Amino acid sequence: MVYLEGLNRCFAGKEHTVEFLSHSESETEALGRRLADRLSPGAVIACRGGLGMGKTAFVRGLAQGLGYPGRVTSPTFTIVNEYEGGRLPLFHFDMYRLGGAGELFDIGWDDYLDRGGVCAVEWSELVAGALPPETLTVSLSRCPEDDCLRAITLEGVDTL
């Protein structure tokens, strides 16, 4: 087993896919920080997973990795939170309350994509048609063997 900042790398899967096992919220954040180091302007991260799976913790790690020093919270009711002051701005979306991709465009999705930051989209499966083809996908789920563990799959990367 390979260790990465406290994360157990479960196994490397398909091409451009890596999987990790997180034992805690802090390990999930650490994985987000690691990914942030590899992101460039215009990156889009699609976060998938049910309630309480760690999507916001992962995005909090992204923000930390991009150099944002402040508090990061879920934008469930505001739809988008903007975090600036780091290496790249982070635009954190929560699509849980939206009815589909059309509503995402209504709030200026194209403008966010053009601003040269990183867009992290929670509940991205609800707006899949609006996401660019080069979107990185982060899927978080409970491990069947232990409800406290999270399986985290990153699609669109070769390694971290």
Phi and psi in degrees as a GROMACS rama.xvg file:
@    title "Ramachandran Plot"
@    xaxis  label "Phi"
@    yaxis  label "Psi"
@TYPE xy
-96.837  133.665  VAL-2
-103.578  138.791  TYR-3
-138.455  105.356  LEU-4
45.2164  46.7956  GLU-5
86.0344  -6.86216  GLY-6
-93.8795  135.392  LEU-7
-86.3483  118.973  ASN-8
-79.2696  112.216  ARG-9
-65.1139  -57.2837  CYS-10
-169.505  151.625  PHE-11
-88.8438  129.217  ALA-12
-100.725  -133.177  GLY-13
-61.4663  166.213  LYS-14
-56.3178  135.478  GLU-15
66.5313  24.1798  HIS-16
-135.03  131.833  THR-17
-130.352  149.045  VAL-18
-126.525  142.608  GLU-19
-132.587  158.334  PHE-20
-116.533  119.425  LEU-21
-104.835  132.86  SER-22
-95.6187  -8.45592  HIS-23
-162.54  167.274  SER-24
-59.861  -39.2243  GLU-25
-67.1166  -33.7025  SER-26
-69.0242  -37.1036  GLU-27
-64.1834  -42.7393  THR-28
-61.1658  -41.2204  GLU-29
-60.3066  -38.0012  ALA-30
-66.5258  -39.548  LEU-31
-61.1229  -41.9182  GLY-32
-61.2062  -42.5054  ARG-33
-61.5739  -43.7383  ARG-34
-65.5545  -38.3214  LEU-35
-55.5822  -34.6538  ALA-36
-60.8077  -24.9866  ASP-37
-99.6586  -1.91356  ARG-38
-85.4919  147.537  LEU-39
-122.313  167.427  SER-40
-53.8464  135.928  PRO-41
91.4474  -1.40888  GLY-42
-64.2712  141.484  ALA-43
-123.065  128.296  VAL-44
-114.894  117.375  ILE-45
-93.8734  116.957  ALA-46
-103.049  125.742  CYS-47
-124.79  143.546  ARG-48
153.345  155.273  GLY-49
-71.1472  -179.374  GLY-50
-59.0751  134.421  LEU-51
77.2207  13.4085  GLY-52
-84.8798  -15.2303  MET-53
112.23  15.8595  GLY-54
-60.5167  -46.8597  LYS-55
-68.0185  -36.243  THR-56
-61.4523  -41.2868  ALA-57
-62.4238  -45.1788  PHE-58
-66.3504  -35.0786  VAL-59
-59.4376  -40.9643  ARG-60
-64.4913  -40.4408  GLY-61
-56.7261  -47.9581  LEU-62
-59.5737  -44.3428  ALA-63
-61.9312  -43.6714  GLN-64
-66.0096  -27.1823  GLY-65
-84.2548  -5.79896  LEU-66
95.7308  12.1814  GLY-67
-79.452  121.81  TYR-68
-89.0052  -9.62116  PRO-69
-89.0291  -171.692  GLY-70
-78.9326  139.088  ARG-71
-119.472  124.595  VAL-72
-129.218  163.656  THR-73
-70.2776  133.873  SER-74
-90.9302  38.5681  PRO-75
-54.0127  -42.6356  THR-76
-96.6036  -21.1132  PHE-77
-94.3427  -10.4848  THR-78
73.9502  -43.155  ILE-79
-143.048  136.268  VAL-80
-114.232  138.501  ASN-81
-108.903  130.16  GLU-82
-121.172  113.061  TYR-83
-120.628  164.555  GLU-84
111.192  -3.87554  GLY-85
-103.338  -166.346  GLY-86
-58.0784  -39.4154  ARG-87
-137.279  148.388  LEU-88
-68.6769  150.451  PRO-89
-119.329  127.685  LEU-90
-111.892  111.798  PHE-91
-104.893  110.247  HIS-92
-103.246  148.151  PHE-93
-128.818  112.525  ASP-94
-92.3125  4.25228  MET-95
-53.528  -37.123  TYR-96
-94.3219  -2.48212  ARG-97
-87.248  152.613  LEU-98
-89.2433  -3.90548  GLY-99
154.229  -176.457  GLY-100
-61.5432  -33.5431  ALA-101
-58.0325  -40.9177  GLY-102
-67.5578  -30.7331  GLU-103
-64.6311  -42.3096  LEU-104
-66.0034  -32.3285  PHE-105
-63.0424  -27.4099  ASP-106
-95.0399  9.36566  ILE-107
94.5681  30.9199  GLY-108
-51.2969  -46.4185  TRP-109
-58.7891  -39.0076  ASP-110
-63.6476  -41.4947  ASP-111
-63.6215  -41.4773  TYR-112
-62.7672  -31.7899  LEU-113
-84.2532  -6.24027  ASP-114
-83.7638  -2.7544  ARG-115
76.8251  21.7841  GLY-116
-106.687  -160.277  GLY-117
-111.738  130.368  VAL-118
-105.524  117.922  CYS-119
-108.28  122.825  ALA-120
-119.151  107.265  VAL-121
-80.1176  147.557  GLU-122
59.496  38.9575  TRP-123
-62.9336  -24.0852  SER-124
-61.9865  -21.0129  GLU-125
-77.5691  -15.3204  LEU-126
-131.482  29.7151  VAL-127
-53.1589  -35.3304  ALA-128
-66.5395  -16.8383  GLY-129
-93.8417  -9.91886  ALA-130
-83.6633  138.189  LEU-131
-66.7156  157.12  PRO-132
-60.7434  -28.5189  PRO-133
-87.338  14.1989  GLU-134
-60.5518  135.029  THR-135
-85.654  139.106  LEU-136
-113.696  132.291  THR-137
-119.641  115.906  VAL-138
-110.419  129.152  SER-139
-120.268  132.914  LEU-140
-149.345  160.434  SER-141
-72.4963  144.561  ARG-142
-79.9835  133.688  CYS-143
-60.0823  -29.3318  PRO-144
-77.1681  -24.3215  GLU-145
-156.736  112.316  ASP-146
-61.1148  -19.3937  ASP-147
-81.5394  -16.7229  CYS-148
-93.3048  148.682  LEU-149
-119.025  130.275  ARG-150
-89.9792  126.454  ALA-151
-121.375  119.649  ILE-152
-111.875  126.979  THR-153
-109.495  119.559  LEU-154
-108.954  131.341  GLU-155
108.923  5.33821  GLY-156
-130.323  153.656  VAL-157
-94.4969  -34.0763  ASP-158
-163.89  164.339  THR-159
